[in-house]
């Protein structure tokens, strides 16, 4: 019995370790595909990439040895500074000098009263051939009114969570102006928008489909447009939202050490961090991203291509504007053709 109990405890501990290790995947774009059940995206790294393209490469980024899908997605610039107010971000593109770190720390302290979580993880040794692109995105806002703390209850299959929201008969305030119903199709397909004291909006969409963020967002808007029901959050309606708290950091290793085609630029390191909290009072978001770039000795971009038919090959002859050749020859033993 003791051995069985010990084995069960070991399995539970191992499962918890595995679950913790899996973490939350940080995605570079809203279009990125992922098999991770828990994943997160914020536009900070995209702001860094946009400046990499616009201020340093001056072209879409491609790699000579093959360009990953994520780079093509980043090149699309689906998120730009036009999608967020200037007061909510800070960014800089600069040559790495002895004052670079101090300059950024001073700027984010002045603008956001924040310190950096990632600058110490970048190699900022001063070099004339090294550049740094850095961005911080900061949001801190309150809901229009504080929601009620609802305590713990079930979440998913066998889990529990702390919730906030509105339960029928439990609130003394009218939350009709704080919660907007986008649609309610059934008990597993609905979405709401929570109002805030700023111009920020919080959308919550109940959907278990394992699709890209961009797909889910578009899907939510399509359902909202098609919904003909009541959009006012009524006195008999209820809302339960779990408290959320996360800190994730991601090094985009698939970019490190890659040379940009047509340039002498090499990506040294790319990193992003995300800190997000949501409770009955509101939302706090702090995200940083940075990328260091090195100038390398310029290598010839175009290889000498030698089309040497010096082993087995095939010849086809075809008339112009015809679909099929009228002659074909496979040459293997050249002595049969050169007497």
Order of alpha helices (4+ residues) and beta strands (2+ residues): alpha-beta-beta-alpha-alpha-beta-alpha-beta-beta-beta-beta-beta-beta-alpha-beta-beta-beta-beta-beta-beta
